[in-house]
Amino acid sequence: MKKAVRWTLGLAGVSAVAAAAYVVHDLRSSPLWFLQSCADTAYAPVAWACEQALFSQHPTPQELGQMNQRAGALFAVHQVKEANARRLLAHYIKAGLNINAGDQRNGQRWTALRMVALDGDAAGVRVLLDFGADATLKDADGKTAADLVRERHAKHPTPGLAEVLELLEPRATPSA
Protein backbone atom coordinates (compact mmCIF):
# COMPACT_ATOMS: atom_id res chain seq x y z
CA MET A 1 0.00 0.00 0.00
CA LYS A 2 2.81 2.46 0.90
CA LYS A 3 4.49 1.82 -2.41
CA ALA A 4 1.26 2.59 -4.28
CA VAL A 5 0.82 5.88 -2.36
CA ARG A 6 4.41 6.93 -3.12
CA TRP A 7 3.94 5.99 -6.75
CA THR A 8 0.69 8.01 -6.95
CA LEU A 9 2.26 11.05 -5.24
CA GLY A 10 5.28 10.86 -7.55
CA LEU A 11 3.06 10.70 -10.60
CA ALA A 12 1.00 13.64 -9.32
CA GLY A 13 4.20 15.66 -8.78
CA VAL A 14 5.48 14.94 -12.27
CA SER A 15 2.08 15.88 -13.70
CA ALA A 16 2.08 19.17 -11.79
CA VAL A 17 5.56 20.06 -13.05
CA ALA A 18 4.58 19.17 -16.62
CA ALA A 19 1.43 21.27 -16.38
CA ALA A 20 3.39 24.24 -15.00
CA ALA A 21 5.96 23.95 -17.80
CA TYR A 22 3.16 23.92 -20.37
CA VAL A 23 1.54 27.01 -18.82
CA VAL A 24 4.83 28.94 -18.75
CA HIS A 25 5.56 27.91 -22.35
CA ASP A 26 2.07 28.99 -23.42
CA LEU A 27 2.36 32.29 -21.53
CA ARG A 28 5.55 33.23 -23.38
CA SER A 29 3.51 33.79 -26.51
CA SER A 30 0.92 35.89 -24.67
CA PRO A 31 0.68 39.62 -25.38
CA LEU A 32 2.63 42.03 -23.20
CA TRP A 33 -0.48 43.73 -21.75
CA PHE A 34 -1.92 40.38 -20.66
CA LEU A 35 1.30 39.32 -18.92
CA GLN A 36 1.57 42.66 -17.11
CA SER A 37 -1.96 42.41 -15.79
CA CYS A 38 -1.58 38.76 -14.87
CA ALA A 39 1.72 39.34 -13.05
CA ASP A 40 0.24 42.19 -11.04
CA THR A 41 -3.15 40.83 -10.07
CA ALA A 42 -3.36 37.05 -10.53
CA TYR A 43 -3.29 34.28 -7.93
CA ALA A 44 0.30 33.84 -6.67
CA PRO A 45 1.38 30.76 -8.66
CA VAL A 46 -0.18 32.13 -11.85
CA ALA A 47 1.33 35.58 -11.23
CA TRP A 48 4.74 33.94 -10.83
CA ALA A 49 4.36 32.13 -14.15
CA CYS A 50 3.29 35.38 -15.85
CA GLU A 51 6.31 37.19 -14.39
CA GLN A 52 8.65 34.50 -15.71
CA ALA A 53 7.24 34.88 -19.21
CA LEU A 54 7.14 38.68 -19.02
CA PHE A 55 10.69 39.18 -17.81
CA SER A 56 12.25 36.50 -19.99
CA GLN A 57 10.53 37.16 -23.32
CA HIS A 58 9.33 40.75 -23.33
CA PRO A 59 9.44 43.44 -24.50
CA THR A 60 10.26 42.46 -28.06
CA PRO A 61 11.74 45.12 -30.35
CA GLN A 62 8.31 45.50 -31.98
CA GLU A 63 6.65 45.97 -28.57
CA LEU A 64 9.27 48.56 -27.60
CA GLY A 65 8.59 50.48 -30.81
CA GLN A 66 4.88 50.51 -30.08
CA MET A 67 5.46 51.52 -26.46
CA ASN A 68 7.75 54.39 -27.44
CA GLN A 69 5.03 55.71 -29.77
CA ARG A 70 2.43 55.60 -26.98
CA ALA A 71 4.14 57.18 -23.97
CA GLY A 72 5.30 53.68 -23.08
CA ALA A 73 6.20 54.30 -19.46
CA LEU A 74 2.45 54.28 -18.81
CA PHE A 75 2.48 50.54 -19.47
CA ALA A 76 4.61 50.03 -16.38
CA VAL A 77 3.34 52.77 -14.08
CA HIS A 78 -0.28 51.62 -14.22
CA GLN A 79 0.42 48.57 -12.08
CA VAL A 80 -1.60 47.92 -8.94
CA LYS A 81 1.51 47.47 -6.81
CA GLU A 82 4.18 50.19 -6.83
CA ALA A 83 6.96 47.62 -6.41
CA ASN A 84 5.79 45.89 -9.60
CA ALA A 85 5.69 49.23 -11.43
CA ARG A 86 9.28 49.98 -10.40
CA ARG A 87 10.55 46.54 -11.36
CA LEU A 88 8.73 46.60 -14.69
CA LEU A 89 9.83 50.14 -15.55
CA ALA A 90 13.46 49.26 -14.79
CA HIS A 91 13.14 46.20 -17.04
CA TYR A 92 11.61 48.21 -19.90
CA ILE A 93 14.17 51.03 -19.65
CA LYS A 94 16.99 48.49 -19.72
CA ALA A 95 15.41 47.02 -22.88
CA GLY A 96 15.28 50.48 -24.53
CA LEU A 97 12.08 52.20 -23.42
CA ASN A 98 12.25 56.01 -23.66
CA ILE A 99 10.70 57.23 -20.39
CA ASN A 100 10.11 60.65 -21.98
CA ALA A 101 8.47 59.37 -25.16
CA GLY A 102 5.35 61.25 -26.09
CA ASP A 103 2.13 59.65 -27.24
CA GLN A 104 2.24 59.92 -31.03
CA ARG A 105 -1.49 59.25 -31.36
CA ASN A 106 -2.45 62.85 -30.53
CA GLY A 107 -1.19 66.30 -31.43
CA GLN A 108 0.00 67.16 -27.94
CA ARG A 109 2.49 64.25 -27.74
CA TRP A 110 1.95 63.99 -23.99
CA THR A 111 4.44 61.96 -22.00
CA ALA A 112 3.59 59.37 -19.35
CA LEU A 113 4.60 61.89 -16.67
CA ARG A 114 2.11 64.45 -17.94
CA MET A 115 -0.74 61.92 -18.14
CA VAL A 116 -0.09 60.41 -14.73
CA ALA A 117 0.30 63.87 -13.20
CA LEU A 118 -3.05 65.05 -14.59
CA ASP A 119 -4.67 61.95 -13.08
CA GLY A 120 -3.44 63.15 -9.67
CA ASP A 121 -1.43 59.93 -9.25
CA ALA A 122 1.36 61.05 -6.92
CA ALA A 123 2.80 57.53 -6.57
CA GLY A 124 3.02 57.19 -10.35
CA VAL A 125 4.65 60.62 -10.67
CA ARG A 126 7.17 59.70 -7.97
CA VAL A 127 8.08 56.47 -9.78
CA LEU A 128 8.54 58.24 -13.11
CA LEU A 129 10.65 61.01 -11.57
CA ASP A 130 12.76 58.44 -9.72
CA PHE A 131 13.51 56.76 -13.07
CA GLY A 132 14.48 60.01 -14.79
CA ALA A 133 11.31 61.41 -16.35
CA ASP A 134 11.94 65.01 -17.38
CA ALA A 135 9.53 67.44 -15.69
CA THR A 136 10.86 70.35 -17.78
CA LEU A 137 9.52 69.02 -21.10
CA LYS A 138 6.87 71.22 -22.71
CA ASP A 139 3.93 70.21 -24.86
CA ALA A 140 2.87 71.78 -28.17
CA ASP A 141 1.38 74.71 -26.20
CA GLY A 142 4.63 75.33 -24.31
CA LYS A 143 3.34 73.95 -21.00
CA THR A 144 5.06 71.61 -18.57
CA ALA A 145 3.24 68.91 -16.64
CA ALA A 146 3.33 71.21 -13.59
CA ASP A 147 1.66 74.00 -15.59
CA LEU A 148 -1.19 71.70 -16.64
CA VAL A 149 -1.64 70.27 -13.14
CA ARG A 150 -1.65 73.79 -11.66
CA GLU A 151 -4.42 74.81 -14.10
CA ARG A 152 -6.50 71.71 -13.39
CA HIS A 153 -6.00 72.06 -9.64
CA ALA A 154 -7.18 75.70 -9.80
CA LYS A 155 -10.44 74.58 -11.45
CA HIS A 156 -10.93 71.26 -9.62
CA PRO A 157 -8.78 71.10 -6.46
CA THR A 158 -8.00 67.62 -5.15
CA PRO A 159 -5.47 66.31 -2.62
CA GLY A 160 -3.91 64.15 -5.36
CA LEU A 161 -3.27 67.11 -7.65
CA ALA A 162 -1.87 69.14 -4.74
CA GLU A 163 0.58 66.34 -3.92
CA VAL A 164 1.57 66.02 -7.59
CA LEU A 165 2.28 69.77 -7.72
CA GLU A 166 4.56 69.46 -4.69
CA LEU A 167 6.52 66.78 -6.55
CA LEU A 168 6.68 68.55 -9.93
CA GLU A 169 7.17 72.23 -9.15
CA PRO A 170 10.75 71.97 -7.84
CA ARG A 171 11.71 70.04 -10.99
CA ALA A 172 9.68 71.96 -13.60
CA THR A 173 12.28 74.67 -14.22
CA PRO A 174 15.40 73.74 -16.16
CA SER A 175 18.56 74.11 -14.12
CA ALA A 176 21.09 76.60 -15.41
Secondary structure as UniProt FT lines:
FT   HELIX           2..27
FT   TURN            28..29
FT   HELIX           32..41
FT   HELIX           44..57
FT   HELIX           61..69
FT   TURN            71..72
FT   HELIX           73..77
FT   HELIX           82..95
FT   TURN            99..100
FT   STRAND          102..103
FT   TURN            104..105
FT   TURN            107..108
FT   HELIX           112..118
FT   TURN            119..120
FT   HELIX           122..130
FT   TURN            131..132
FT   TURN            135..136
FT   TURN            140..141
FT   HELIX           145..155
FT   HELIX           159..168
FT   HELIX           169..171
//
